[in-house]
Amino acid sequence: MDNVDIQRQVAHMLIEWNPLQLKEAAYKAQSTEVVKALQQTVDPSILGSQIQRIYEASFQKWLPIEECITTARKLISLKLTDMTHND
């Protein structure tokens, strides 16, 4: 997984998700943290929990775990697709 390319794609997906209705630049630090978490797992429940924790720590806002898991599934799909195309 090319870290720069995946970082860009993750950032784009998080901006489109925009769970807190913020301007797109607001999620830059979170996308970096989410990429790190994504590199460690392919389990949507684990990644979803990590996404929830990252956003809560950054914005002091709680996000429903279901939304975080849905986003985690999309990110994991992106990661796995990227991995199969690079093999």
PDB file as gemmi writes it, atoms N, CA and C in Angstrom:
CRYST1    1.000    1.000    1.000  90.00  90.00  90.00 P 1                      
ATOM      1  N   MET A   1       0.858  -1.171   0.000  1.00  0.00           N  
ATOM      2  CA  MET A   1       0.000   0.000   0.000  1.00  0.00           C  
ATOM      3  C   MET A   1       0.903   1.232   0.000  1.00  0.00           C  
ATOM      4  N   ASP A   2       0.799   2.054  -1.038  1.00  0.00           N  
ATOM      5  CA  ASP A   2       1.548   3.305  -1.115  1.00  0.00           C  
ATOM      6  C   ASP A   2       0.928   4.283  -0.136  1.00  0.00           C  
ATOM      7  N   ASN A   3       1.690   4.662   0.880  1.00  0.00           N  
ATOM      8  CA  ASN A   3       1.151   5.455   1.973  1.00  0.00           C  
ATOM      9  C   ASN A   3       0.617   6.809   1.514  1.00  0.00           C  
ATOM     10  N   VAL A   4       1.299   7.458   0.586  1.00  0.00           N  
ATOM     11  CA  VAL A   4       0.848   8.776   0.122  1.00  0.00           C  
ATOM     12  C   VAL A   4      -0.469   8.650  -0.640  1.00  0.00           C  
ATOM     13  N   ASP A   5      -0.562   7.660  -1.504  1.00  0.00           N  
ATOM     14  CA  ASP A   5      -1.775   7.471  -2.287  1.00  0.00           C  
ATOM     15  C   ASP A   5      -2.942   7.067  -1.394  1.00  0.00           C  
ATOM     16  N   ILE A   6      -2.712   6.126  -0.495  1.00  0.00           N  
ATOM     17  CA  ILE A   6      -3.797   5.687   0.382  1.00  0.00           C  
ATOM     18  C   ILE A   6      -4.206   6.813   1.325  1.00  0.00           C  
ATOM     19  N   GLN A   7      -3.242   7.606   1.780  1.00  0.00           N  
ATOM     20  CA  GLN A   7      -3.554   8.765   2.637  1.00  0.00           C  
ATOM     21  C   GLN A   7      -4.505   9.709   1.900  1.00  0.00           C  
ATOM     22  N   ARG A   8      -4.218   9.956   0.656  1.00  0.00           N  
ATOM     23  CA  ARG A   8      -5.056  10.843  -0.156  1.00  0.00           C  
ATOM     24  C   ARG A   8      -6.463  10.272  -0.313  1.00  0.00           C  
ATOM     25  N   GLN A   9      -6.550   8.977  -0.599  1.00  0.00           N  
ATOM     26  CA  GLN A   9      -7.851   8.341  -0.787  1.00  0.00           C  
ATOM     27  C   GLN A   9      -8.653   8.299   0.513  1.00  0.00           C  
ATOM     28  N   VAL A  10      -7.973   7.991   1.617  1.00  0.00           N  
ATOM     29  CA  VAL A  10      -8.645   7.974   2.917  1.00  0.00           C  
ATOM     30  C   VAL A  10      -9.140   9.372   3.260  1.00  0.00           C  
ATOM     31  N   ALA A  11      -8.300  10.375   3.056  1.00  0.00           N  
ATOM     32  CA  ALA A  11      -8.698  11.754   3.339  1.00  0.00           C  
ATOM     33  C   ALA A  11      -9.935  12.123   2.531  1.00  0.00           C  
ATOM     34  N   HIS A  12      -9.955  11.742   1.269  1.00  0.00           N  
ATOM     35  CA  HIS A  12     -11.105  12.032   0.410  1.00  0.00           C  
ATOM     36  C   HIS A  12     -12.370  11.340   0.943  1.00  0.00           C  
ATOM     37  N   MET A  13     -12.241  10.080   1.342  1.00  0.00           N  
ATOM     38  CA  MET A  13     -13.402   9.355   1.865  1.00  0.00           C  
ATOM     39  C   MET A  13     -13.909   9.971   3.171  1.00  0.00           C  
ATOM     40  N   LEU A  14     -12.990  10.389   4.031  1.00  0.00           N  
ATOM     41  CA  LEU A  14     -13.398  10.995   5.302  1.00  0.00           C  
ATOM     42  C   LEU A  14     -14.050  12.359   5.080  1.00  0.00           C  
ATOM     43  N   ILE A  15     -13.560  13.107   4.109  1.00  0.00           N  
ATOM     44  CA  ILE A  15     -14.167  14.399   3.770  1.00  0.00           C  
ATOM     45  C   ILE A  15     -15.591  14.174   3.249  1.00  0.00           C  
ATOM     46  N   GLU A  16     -15.745  13.181   2.388  1.00  0.00           N  
ATOM     47  CA  GLU A  16     -17.087  12.892   1.861  1.00  0.00           C  
ATOM     48  C   GLU A  16     -18.023  12.402   2.959  1.00  0.00           C  
ATOM     49  N   TRP A  17     -17.502  11.614   3.884  1.00  0.00           N  
ATOM     50  CA  TRP A  17     -18.311  11.126   5.009  1.00  0.00           C  
ATOM     51  C   TRP A  17     -18.720  12.310   5.872  1.00  0.00           C  
ATOM     52  N   ASN A  18     -17.779  13.146   6.239  1.00  0.00           N  
ATOM     53  CA  ASN A  18     -17.979  14.388   6.988  1.00  0.00           C  
ATOM     54  C   ASN A  18     -19.017  14.254   8.110  1.00  0.00           C  
ATOM     55  N   PRO A  19     -18.758  13.393   9.089  1.00  0.00           N  
ATOM     56  CA  PRO A  19     -19.762  13.121  10.123  1.00  0.00           C  
ATOM     57  C   PRO A  19     -20.078  14.309  11.025  1.00  0.00           C  
ATOM     58  N   LEU A  20     -19.183  15.281  11.074  1.00  0.00           N  
ATOM     59  CA  LEU A  20     -19.399  16.428  11.953  1.00  0.00           C  
ATOM     60  C   LEU A  20     -19.729  17.701  11.182  1.00  0.00           C  
ATOM     61  N   GLN A  21     -19.906  17.563   9.876  1.00  0.00           N  
ATOM     62  CA  GLN A  21     -20.270  18.695   9.012  1.00  0.00           C  
ATOM     63  C   GLN A  21     -19.271  19.852   9.131  1.00  0.00           C  
ATOM     64  N   LEU A  22     -17.978  19.507   9.058  1.00  0.00           N  
ATOM     65  CA  LEU A  22     -16.921  20.509   9.147  1.00  0.00           C  
ATOM     66  C   LEU A  22     -16.333  20.772   7.773  1.00  0.00           C  
ATOM     67  N   LYS A  23     -15.519  21.811   7.678  1.00  0.00           N  
ATOM     68  CA  LYS A  23     -14.805  22.080   6.428  1.00  0.00           C  
ATOM     69  C   LYS A  23     -13.778  20.982   6.211  1.00  0.00           C  
ATOM     70  N   GLU A  24     -13.470  20.699   4.948  1.00  0.00           N  
ATOM     71  CA  GLU A  24     -12.645  19.539   4.637  1.00  0.00           C  
ATOM     72  C   GLU A  24     -11.263  19.556   5.289  1.00  0.00           C  
ATOM     73  N   ALA A  25     -10.654  20.702   5.481  1.00  0.00           N  
ATOM     74  CA  ALA A  25      -9.327  20.758   6.093  1.00  0.00           C  
ATOM     75  C   ALA A  25      -9.339  20.299   7.550  1.00  0.00           C  
ATOM     76  N   ALA A  26     -10.500  20.266   8.164  1.00  0.00           N  
ATOM     77  CA  ALA A  26     -10.611  19.908   9.579  1.00  0.00           C  
ATOM     78  C   ALA A  26     -10.236  18.458   9.855  1.00  0.00           C  
ATOM     79  N   TYR A  27     -10.244  17.597   8.844  1.00  0.00           N  
ATOM     80  CA  TYR A  27     -10.025  16.170   9.057  1.00  0.00           C  
ATOM     81  C   TYR A  27      -8.617  15.701   8.702  1.00  0.00           C  
ATOM     82  N   LYS A  28      -7.702  16.590   8.430  1.00  0.00           N  
ATOM     83  CA  LYS A  28      -6.366  16.188   7.986  1.00  0.00           C  
ATOM     84  C   LYS A  28      -5.651  15.321   9.020  1.00  0.00           C  
ATOM     85  N   ALA A  29      -5.614  15.751  10.264  1.00  0.00           N  
ATOM     86  CA  ALA A  29      -4.931  14.981  11.308  1.00  0.00           C  
ATOM     87  C   ALA A  29      -5.622  13.634  11.521  1.00  0.00           C  
ATOM     88  N   GLN A  30      -6.941  13.614  11.452  1.00  0.00           N  
ATOM     89  CA  GLN A  30      -7.669  12.377  11.667  1.00  0.00           C  
ATOM     90  C   GLN A  30      -7.406  11.379  10.542  1.00  0.00           C  
ATOM     91  N   SER A  31      -7.293  11.874   9.321  1.00  0.00           N  
ATOM     92  CA  SER A  31      -7.036  10.948   8.211  1.00  0.00           C  
ATOM     93  C   SER A  31      -5.677  10.277   8.382  1.00  0.00           C  
ATOM     94  N   THR A  32      -4.693  10.999   8.892  1.00  0.00           N  
ATOM     95  CA  THR A  32      -3.375  10.409   9.151  1.00  0.00           C  
ATOM     96  C   THR A  32      -3.487   9.308  10.197  1.00  0.00           C  
ATOM     97  N   GLU A  33      -4.232   9.570  11.261  1.00  0.00           N  
ATOM     98  CA  GLU A  33      -4.412   8.566  12.315  1.00  0.00           C  
ATOM     99  C   GLU A  33      -5.213   7.368  11.819  1.00  0.00           C  
ATOM    100  N   VAL A  34      -6.218   7.628  10.996  1.00  0.00           N  
ATOM    101  CA  VAL A  34      -7.031   6.536  10.462  1.00  0.00           C  
ATOM    102  C   VAL A  34      -6.190   5.660   9.532  1.00  0.00           C  
ATOM    103  N   VAL A  35      -5.319   6.253   8.733  1.00  0.00           N  
ATOM    104  CA  VAL A  35      -4.433   5.468   7.862  1.00  0.00           C  
ATOM    105  C   VAL A  35      -3.557   4.549   8.706  1.00  0.00           C  
ATOM    106  N   LYS A  36      -3.001   5.063   9.790  1.00  0.00           N  
ATOM    107  CA  LYS A  36      -2.173   4.234  10.671  1.00  0.00           C  
ATOM    108  C   LYS A  36      -2.985   3.066  11.220  1.00  0.00           C  
ATOM    109  N   ALA A  37      -4.205   3.340  11.643  1.00  0.00           N  
ATOM    110  CA  ALA A  37      -5.071   2.279  12.165  1.00  0.00           C  
ATOM    111  C   ALA A  37      -5.424   1.279  11.068  1.00  0.00           C  
ATOM    112  N   LEU A  38      -5.682   1.770   9.874  1.00  0.00           N  
ATOM    113  CA  LEU A  38      -6.034   0.925   8.736  1.00  0.00           C  
ATOM    114  C   LEU A  38      -4.894  -0.019   8.375  1.00  0.00           C  
ATOM    115  N   GLN A  39      -3.669   0.425   8.547  1.00  0.00           N  
ATOM    116  CA  GLN A  39      -2.514  -0.422   8.226  1.00  0.00           C  
ATOM    117  C   GLN A  39      -2.386  -1.594   9.195  1.00  0.00           C  
ATOM    118  N   GLN A  40      -3.059  -1.515  10.344  1.00  0.00           N  
ATOM    119  CA  GLN A  40      -2.917  -2.535  11.386  1.00  0.00           C  
ATOM    120  C   GLN A  40      -4.007  -3.603  11.373  1.00  0.00           C  
ATOM    121  N   THR A  41      -5.097  -3.389  10.618  1.00  0.00           N  
ATOM    122  CA  THR A  41      -6.222  -4.323  10.714  1.00  0.00           C  
ATOM    123  C   THR A  41      -7.027  -4.382   9.427  1.00  0.00           C  
ATOM    124  N   VAL A  42      -7.763  -5.484   9.290  1.00  0.00           N  
ATOM    125  CA  VAL A  42      -8.776  -5.606   8.242  1.00  0.00           C  
ATOM    126  C   VAL A  42     -10.122  -5.966   8.875  1.00  0.00           C  
ATOM    127  N   ASP A  43     -10.225  -5.761  10.178  1.00  0.00           N  
ATOM    128  CA  ASP A  43     -11.454  -6.047  10.909  1.00  0.00           C  
ATOM    129  C   ASP A  43     -12.267  -4.755  11.045  1.00  0.00           C  
ATOM    130  N   PRO A  44     -13.465  -4.698  10.426  1.00  0.00           N  
ATOM    131  CA  PRO A  44     -14.261  -3.468  10.480  1.00  0.00           C  
ATOM    132  C   PRO A  44     -14.652  -3.041  11.892  1.00  0.00           C  
ATOM    133  N   SER A  45     -14.876  -3.998  12.789  1.00  0.00           N  
ATOM    134  CA  SER A  45     -15.246  -3.644  14.160  1.00  0.00           C  
ATOM    135  C   SER A  45     -14.098  -2.962  14.891  1.00  0.00           C  
ATOM    136  N   ILE A  46     -12.901  -3.496  14.707  1.00  0.00           N  
ATOM    137  CA  ILE A  46     -11.722  -2.898  15.344  1.00  0.00           C  
ATOM    138  C   ILE A  46     -11.450  -1.519  14.764  1.00  0.00           C  
ATOM    139  N   LEU A  47     -11.427  -1.426  13.434  1.00  0.00           N  
ATOM    140  CA  LEU A  47     -11.159  -0.136  12.800  1.00  0.00           C  
ATOM    141  C   LEU A  47     -12.262   0.864  13.130  1.00  0.00           C  
ATOM    142  N   GLY A  48     -13.512   0.421  13.134  1.00  0.00           N  
ATOM    143  CA  GLY A  48     -14.626   1.305  13.476  1.00  0.00           C  
ATOM    144  C   GLY A  48     -14.474   1.880  14.881  1.00  0.00           C  
ATOM    145  N   SER A  49     -14.079   1.046  15.822  1.00  0.00           N  
ATOM    146  CA  SER A  49     -13.850   1.512  17.191  1.00  0.00           C  
ATOM    147  C   SER A  49     -12.706   2.516  17.247  1.00  0.00           C  
ATOM    148  N   GLN A  50     -11.675   2.263  16.474  1.00  0.00           N  
ATOM    149  CA  GLN A  50     -10.545   3.191  16.438  1.00  0.00           C  
ATOM    150  C   GLN A  50     -10.945   4.525  15.808  1.00  0.00           C  
ATOM    151  N   ILE A  51     -11.737   4.475  14.746  1.00  0.00           N  
ATOM    152  CA  ILE A  51     -12.218   5.707  14.119  1.00  0.00           C  
ATOM    153  C   ILE A  51     -13.055   6.503  15.119  1.00  0.00           C  
ATOM    154  N   GLN A  52     -13.941   5.812  15.819  1.00  0.00           N  
ATOM    155  CA  GLN A  52     -14.775   6.475  16.818  1.00  0.00           C  
ATOM    156  C   GLN A  52     -13.908   7.157  17.874  1.00  0.00           C  
ATOM    157  N   ARG A  53     -12.885   6.461  18.353  1.00  0.00           N  
ATOM    158  CA  ARG A  53     -11.994   6.989  19.380  1.00  0.00           C  
ATOM    159  C   ARG A  53     -11.196   8.190  18.850  1.00  0.00           C  
ATOM    160  N   ILE A  54     -10.704   8.095  17.619  1.00  0.00           N  
ATOM    161  CA  ILE A  54      -9.922   9.187  17.006  1.00  0.00           C  
ATOM    162  C   ILE A  54     -10.767  10.464  16.916  1.00  0.00           C  
ATOM    163  N   TYR A  55     -11.983  10.329  16.422  1.00  0.00           N  
ATOM    164  CA  TYR A  55     -12.852  11.503  16.282  1.00  0.00           C  
ATOM    165  C   TYR A  55     -13.277  12.062  17.634  1.00  0.00           C  
ATOM    166  N   GLU A  56     -13.558  11.165  18.568  1.00  0.00           N  
ATOM    167  CA  GLU A  56     -13.956  11.626  19.895  1.00  0.00           C  
ATOM    168  C   GLU A  56     -12.811  12.376  20.572  1.00  0.00           C  
ATOM    169  N   ALA A  57     -11.593  11.857  20.453  1.00  0.00           N  
ATOM    170  CA  ALA A  57     -10.434  12.521  21.060  1.00  0.00           C  
ATOM    171  C   ALA A  57     -10.151  13.874  20.405  1.00  0.00           C  
ATOM    172  N   SER A  58     -10.357  13.960  19.112  1.00  0.00           N  
ATOM    173  CA  SER A  58     -10.050  15.197  18.386  1.00  0.00           C  
ATOM    174  C   SER A  58     -11.114  16.276  18.554  1.00  0.00           C  
ATOM    175  N   PHE A  59     -12.371  15.868  18.551  1.00  0.00           N  
ATOM    176  CA  PHE A  59     -13.455  16.844  18.501  1.00  0.00           C  
ATOM    177  C   PHE A  59     -14.377  16.821  19.720  1.00  0.00           C  
ATOM    178  N   GLN A  60     -14.103  15.929  20.662  1.00  0.00           N  
ATOM    179  CA  GLN A  60     -14.958  15.772  21.839  1.00  0.00           C  
ATOM    180  C   GLN A  60     -16.419  15.559  21.441  1.00  0.00           C  
ATOM    181  N   LYS A  61     -16.592  14.842  20.357  1.00  0.00           N  
ATOM    182  CA  LYS A  61     -17.931  14.495  19.853  1.00  0.00           C  
ATOM    183  C   LYS A  61     -17.991  12.983  19.691  1.00  0.00           C  
ATOM    184  N   TRP A  62     -19.063  12.401  20.165  1.00  0.00           N  
ATOM    185  CA  TRP A  62     -19.258  10.968  20.047  1.00  0.00           C  
ATOM    186  C   TRP A  62     -19.966  10.673  18.736  1.00  0.00           C  
ATOM    187  N   LEU A  63     -19.456   9.668  18.012  1.00  0.00           N  
ATOM    188  CA  LEU A  63     -20.088   9.224  16.772  1.00  0.00           C  
ATOM    189  C   LEU A  63     -20.665   7.830  16.988  1.00  0.00           C  
ATOM    190  N   PRO A  64     -21.820   7.554  16.430  1.00  0.00           N  
ATOM    191  CA  PRO A  64     -22.393   6.210  16.566  1.00  0.00           C  
ATOM    192  C   PRO A  64     -21.456   5.158  15.962  1.00  0.00           C  
ATOM    193  N   ILE A  65     -21.268   4.077  16.681  1.00  0.00           N  
ATOM    194  CA  ILE A  65     -20.345   3.037  16.224  1.00  0.00           C  
ATOM    195  C   ILE A  65     -20.769   2.464  14.869  1.00  0.00           C  
ATOM    196  N   GLU A  66     -22.058   2.417  14.603  1.00  0.00           N  
ATOM    197  CA  GLU A  66     -22.530   1.880  13.322  1.00  0.00           C  
ATOM    198  C   GLU A  66     -21.988   2.698  12.153  1.00  0.00           C  
ATOM    199  N   GLU A  67     -21.999   4.026  12.293  1.00  0.00           N  
ATOM    200  CA  GLU A  67     -21.454   4.890  11.241  1.00  0.00           C  
ATOM    201  C   GLU A  67     -19.958   4.657  11.067  1.00  0.00           C  
ATOM    202  N   CYS A  68     -19.271   4.496  12.171  1.00  0.00           N  
ATOM    203  CA  CYS A  68     -17.821   4.287  12.126  1.00  0.00           C  
ATOM    204  C   CYS A  68     -17.481   2.942  11.483  1.00  0.00           C  
ATOM    205  N   ILE A  69     -18.267   1.923  11.782  1.00  0.00           N  
ATOM    206  CA  ILE A  69     -18.026   0.605  11.186  1.00  0.00           C  
ATOM    207  C   ILE A  69     -18.338   0.625   9.694  1.00  0.00           C  
ATOM    208  N   THR A  70     -19.383   1.318   9.297  1.00  0.00           N  
ATOM    209  CA  THR A  70     -19.699   1.444   7.866  1.00  0.00           C  
ATOM    210  C   THR A  70     -18.535   2.109   7.130  1.00  0.00           C  
ATOM    211  N   THR A  71     -17.999   3.167   7.705  1.00  0.00           N  
ATOM    212  CA  THR A  71     -16.845   3.851   7.099  1.00  0.00           C  
ATOM    213  C   THR A  71     -15.635   2.930   7.110  1.00  0.00           C  
ATOM    214  N   ALA A  72     -15.437   2.197   8.187  1.00  0.00           N  
ATOM    215  CA  ALA A  72     -14.312   1.250   8.282  1.00  0.00           C  
ATOM    216  C   ALA A  72     -14.394   0.210   7.172  1.00  0.00           C  
ATOM    217  N   ARG A  73     -15.590  -0.300   6.910  1.00  0.00           N  
ATOM    218  CA  ARG A  73     -15.756  -1.289   5.833  1.00  0.00           C  
ATOM    219  C   ARG A  73     -15.329  -0.713   4.483  1.00  0.00           C  
ATOM    220  N   LYS A  74     -15.712   0.523   4.221  1.00  0.00           N  
ATOM    221  CA  LYS A  74     -15.338   1.170   2.955  1.00  0.00           C  
ATOM    222  C   LYS A  74     -13.827   1.345   2.861  1.00  0.00           C  
ATOM    223  N   LEU A  75     -13.207   1.742   3.965  1.00  0.00           N  
ATOM    224  CA  LEU A  75     -11.759   1.944   3.968  1.00  0.00           C  
ATOM    225  C   LEU A  75     -11.014   0.618   3.805  1.00  0.00           C  
ATOM    226  N   ILE A  76     -11.498  -0.421   4.460  1.00  0.00           N  
ATOM    227  CA  ILE A  76     -10.870  -1.735   4.337  1.00  0.00           C  
ATOM    228  C   ILE A  76     -11.020  -2.257   2.913  1.00  0.00           C  
ATOM    229  N   SER A  77     -12.173  -2.036   2.317  1.00  0.00           N  
ATOM    230  CA  SER A  77     -12.376  -2.421   0.921  1.00  0.00           C  
ATOM    231  C   SER A  77     -11.385  -1.702   0.012  1.00  0.00           C  
ATOM    232  N   LEU A  78     -11.190  -0.420   0.261  1.00  0.00           N  
ATOM    233  CA  LEU A  78     -10.206   0.364  -0.492  1.00  0.00           C  
ATOM    234  C   LEU A  78      -8.809  -0.236  -0.323  1.00  0.00           C  
ATOM    235  N   LYS A  79      -8.451  -0.558   0.897  1.00  0.00           N  
ATOM    236  CA  LYS A  79      -7.136  -1.136   1.192  1.00  0.00           C  
ATOM    237  C   LYS A  79      -6.954  -2.471   0.482  1.00  0.00           C  
ATOM    238  N   LEU A  80      -7.953  -3.350   0.594  1.00  0.00           N  
ATOM    239  CA  LEU A  80      -7.835  -4.673  -0.018  1.00  0.00           C  
ATOM    240  C   LEU A  80      -7.805  -4.594  -1.538  1.00  0.00           C  
ATOM    241  N   THR A  81      -8.579  -3.688  -2.102  1.00  0.00           N  
ATOM    242  CA  THR A  81      -8.552  -3.493  -3.551  1.00  0.00           C  
ATOM    243  C   THR A  81      -7.181  -3.012  -3.992  1.00  0.00           C  
ATOM    244  N   ASP A  82      -6.624  -2.075  -3.239  1.00  0.00           N  
ATOM    245  CA  ASP A  82      -5.287  -1.559  -3.532  1.00  0.00           C  
ATOM    246  C   ASP A  82      -4.251  -2.678  -3.446  1.00  0.00           C  
ATOM    247  N   MET A  83      -4.372  -3.535  -2.452  1.00  0.00           N  
ATOM    248  CA  MET A  83      -3.415  -4.625  -2.270  1.00  0.00           C  
ATOM    249  C   MET A  83      -3.491  -5.618  -3.426  1.00  0.00           C  
ATOM    250  N   THR A  84      -4.694  -5.929  -3.916  1.00  0.00           N  
ATOM    251  CA  THR A  84      -4.822  -6.897  -5.002  1.00  0.00           C  
ATOM    252  C   THR A  84      -4.332  -6.322  -6.324  1.00  0.00           C  
ATOM    253  N   HIS A  85      -4.439  -5.018  -6.487  1.00  0.00           N  
ATOM    254  CA  HIS A  85      -3.949  -4.395  -7.722  1.00  0.00           C  
ATOM    255  C   HIS A  85      -2.437  -4.229  -7.725  1.00  0.00           C  
ATOM    256  N   ASN A  86      -1.825  -4.236  -6.556  1.00  0.00           N  
ATOM    257  CA  ASN A  86      -0.378  -4.071  -6.479  1.00  0.00           C  
ATOM    258  C   ASN A  86       0.375  -5.396  -6.412  1.00  0.00           C  
ATOM    259  N   ASP A  87      -0.356  -6.513  -6.386  1.00  0.00           N  
ATOM    260  CA  ASP A  87       0.307  -7.830  -6.354  1.00  0.00           C  
ATOM    261  C   ASP A  87       0.647  -8.307  -7.731  1.00  0.00           C  
TER     262      ASP A  87                                                      
END                                                                             
